[in-house]
Amino acid sequence: MNRLDKISDLIESMETQMEITFNYDNVPYFLEPDYIDNFNIKGWILNNNKNFSRQKISSTDSKEVLQLALLEDGQSVLSQWKNLDMIIY
């Protein structure tokens, strides 16, 4: 199982209060659940602390969520894992 699969599995099994933080080029990003109510995740919100934007990701498919979250200026950073530091809260 590669690192992407491990992180995707983690997203899939996340509890309601968990958040994933990752750094890319020394910029922290926060991936947090977006809820229909207190219990059902309808998607995810990516907080980009580079320009303070909040991007809604309307998917619950873990691999798709991760791929969409890791797009930087239209280019995927998935091939640049050496620059990616994941912290799980």
PETA-V216656 format. One record per residue. RES is the residue in three letters. D_LAST is the distance of its C-alpha to the last C-alpha in whole Angstrom. Layout:
res,d_last
RES,D_LAST
RES,D_LAST
//
This chain:
res,d_last
MET,22
ASN,21
ARG,18
LEU,18
ASP,19
LYS,16
ILE,13
SER,15
ASP,15
LEU,12
ILE,12
GLU,15
SER,13
MET,10
GLU,10
THR,11
GLN,9
MET,6
GLU,6
ILE,6
THR,8
PHE,11
ASN,14
TYR,17
ASP,20
ASN,19
VAL,17
PRO,14
TYR,13
PHE,10
LEU,11
GLU,10
PRO,13
ASP,16
TYR,18
ILE,22
ASP,21
ASN,18
PHE,18
ASN,19
ILE,17
LYS,20
GLY,18
TRP,15
ILE,16
LEU,15
ASN,15
ASN,17
ASN,17
LYS,20
ASN,23
PHE,20
SER,21
ARG,19
GLN,20
LYS,20
ILE,20
SER,22
SER,21
THR,19
ASP,20
SER,17
LYS,19
GLU,21
VAL,18
LEU,17
GLN,20
LEU,21
ALA,17
LEU,19
LEU,22
GLU,23
ASP,27
GLY,28
GLN,27
SER,24
VAL,22
LEU,21
SER,24
GLN,23
TRP,20
LYS,21
ASN,20
LEU,16
ASP,13
MET,10
ILE,7
ILE,4
TYR,0
//
